[in-house]
Amino acid sequence: FHQACSPFIQTARCYARPVRRKRKDIPSHLDDLPPTMLKKDYANVPVINSVDDVVKRLLSLEMASQKEKMKIKTQQLVEKVRRSPNDNGSFEVQVAILTAKIRTYEEHFQRHPKDKRNRRCMLMAIDCRKKLLAYLRRVRYDTFENTCKQLNIQYTLPPLHHRRITKRWLVKKAFCRKVFEEVRKLKAPERLKQRREWQARARAAKE
């Protein structure tokens, strides 16, 4: 009886095999797009109504790539916030385009959490959107509120001042405060003298 054919070794081999986990169905912000909708390049073609059903299916979102679906989704978000039909570059439109990109990046990181390059691109897009929203909030608050409401954005105010507290910084701050108090004590008699002179001049001017 050969050792390689031992049932114990066979059991150990089966146990050592990696278990393939089933991928979870990650919800996407592109799921609400109907599969029968035509692609962006073929939506306004007048001959599209007279073509065969097979051709319509090939030109619909059912056979489209994620890039083509992203075009439709971005266009829908832009339509919600644009000022006029010809508005393609206002702050609201830029926020809508960045929002579509950020949501796509978030879905990508749920499948590929170690993708550092795209994470950097997402952080840059978030930072750019924050600046645009801060400008809208400062200049046109009603437009800012409408943009956040239509695009479902939760805007949080940035902290007024953020600094990492270290031991060196605490010692330096305590020393500066001590120096300030000592200088204040030394200048107190001179300030009191000046204040009395000003009061005497004011009384003399009234008389």
Residue pairs with C-beta under 8 A, 6 or more apart in sequence:
3 9
23 111
26 107
26 110
26 111
28 107
29 73
29 100
29 103
29 104
29 107
30 66
30 69
30 70
30 73
33 61
33 69
33 72
33 73
34 61
35 60
35 61
35 62
36 60
36 61
36 62
37 43
37 60
37 61
37 72
38 48
38 56
38 59
38 60
38 61
39 59
39 60
39 61
39 64
39 68
39 71
39 72
40 68
40 71
40 72
40 75
42 48
42 59
48 56
48 59
57 63
61 68
61 69
61 72
66 104
70 100
70 104
73 100
74 96
74 97
74 100
77 96
77 97
77 99
77 100
77 151
78 88
78 93
78 96
78 97
80 96
80 150
80 151
81 92
81 93
81 95
81 96
81 146
81 147
81 150
81 151
82 88
82 90
82 92
82 93
82 96
83 90
83 92
87 93
91 132
91 135
91 136
91 143
92 136
92 143
92 147
94 132
95 129
95 132
95 133
95 136
95 147
95 151
95 153
96 147
96 151
98 125
98 128
98 129
98 132
99 129
99 151
99 153
101 122
101 125
102 122
102 125
102 126
102 129
105 118
105 119
105 121
105 122
105 125
106 122
108 115
108 118
109 115
109 118
109 119
109 122
112 118
130 158
133 144
133 147
133 148
133 153
133 155
134 158
136 143
136 144
136 147
137 144
137 155
144 155
147 153
148 154
148 155
163 169
